[in-house]
Amino acid sequence: MADAFRTEVFDAIDRVGTSPFGKAADTLGNRSRVLHRFPYSVVYEVTENTVTILAVAHHRRLPGYWRSKNQ
């Protein structure tokens, strides 16, 4: 199960690298890719030529709970 989760996270990150503007940005400029088999999203931001992964966020946690950890 852990291997499947890791594989899916890396697949989502690969999709972000291939198409970083494929998802709309929220009001803070963050974008996310939802994992297919697990209730998680890869949250990222795009600035100039850089994509930064901000979190792998669980869907049942409070929205944006990870923001305070990245400041």
C-alpha positions in Angstrom: 0.0 0.0 0.0 2.8 2.4 0.8 4.5 1.7 -2.5 1.2 2.4 -4.4 0.8 5.7 -2.5 4.4 6.7 -3.2 4.0 5.8 -6.9 0.9 7.8 -7.2 2.4 10.9 -5.5 5.4 10.8 -7.8 3.1 10.3 -10.8 1.1 13.4 -9.8 4.4 15.4 -9.4 5.5 14.2 -12.9 2.2 15.5 -14.3 2.7 18.8 -12.5 6.2 19.1 -14.1 4.8 18.3 -17.5 1.8 20.7 -17.3 2.2 23.0 -14.3 -0.6 25.4 -15.5 -3.0 22.5 -16.1 -5.0 23.4 -13.0 -6.4 26.7 -12.0 -4.8 28.7 -9.2 -6.7 29.6 -6.0 -6.8 33.1 -4.6 -3.3 32.6 -3.1 -1.8 31.3 -6.4 -1.7 27.6 -5.2 -2.7 24.8 -7.5 -3.4 21.2 -6.8 -3.5 17.7 -8.4 -5.8 15.2 -6.9 -4.5 11.6 -6.5 -6.6 9.0 -8.2 -6.6 6.2 -5.6 -6.0 8.1 -2.3 -7.7 11.0 -0.7 -4.8 13.4 -1.1 -3.8 16.3 -3.3 -0.4 17.5 -4.3 -0.4 21.3 -3.7 2.1 23.4 -5.6 2.8 26.9 -6.7 4.4 28.2 -9.9 6.7 31.2 -9.9 8.5 32.2 -13.1 10.4 29.0 -14.1 10.0 27.2 -10.8 7.4 24.7 -9.5 7.4 24.3 -5.7 5.6 21.4 -4.1 4.0 22.9 -0.9 2.2 19.9 0.5 0.7 16.4 0.0 -2.5 17.3 1.7 -5.1 14.8 3.0 -8.7 15.7 2.0 -10.2 15.1 5.4 -7.9 17.6 7.1 -9.0 21.3 7.4 -8.4 23.1 4.1 -5.1 24.9 4.2 -3.9 23.2 7.4 -0.4 22.8 5.9 0.0 26.6 5.2 1.2 27.4 8.7 3.9 24.7 8.4 5.4 26.3 5.3 5.8 29.8 6.6 
